[in-house]
């Protein structure tokens, strides 16, 4: 994954970088008009949030 967009930030300022928690969702899946943002983008976001919650629960 390319980190070009956050290259100007210090890694200390971005906990997601330190925790290797950067994920990409294609802009076509979340920014397109119509139901595509819901059917494609929301499903991807749900998977990421569920994975994050699962990882967080197993670490505590």
MOWO-V569066 format. One record per residue. PSI is psi in radians with two decimals (999 if undefined). Layout:
PSI, PSI
This chain:
2.47, 2.34, 0.51, -0.65, -0.44, 0.14, -0.47, -0.18, 2.62, 2.44, -0.43, -0.43, -0.13, 1.61, -0.53, -0.57, -0.82, -0.62, 0.14, 0.84, 0.59, 2.27, 2.54, 2.35, 2.16, 2.38, -0.56, -0.45, -0.32, -0.27, -0.08, 2.51, 2.71, -2.90, -0.17, -0.67, -0.56, -0.84, -0.64, -0.95, -0.76, -0.67, -0.69, -0.76, -0.70, -0.78, -0.74, -0.76, -0.74, -0.69, -0.74, -0.78, -0.70, -0.80, -0.73, -0.70, -0.59, -0.29, -0.25, 999
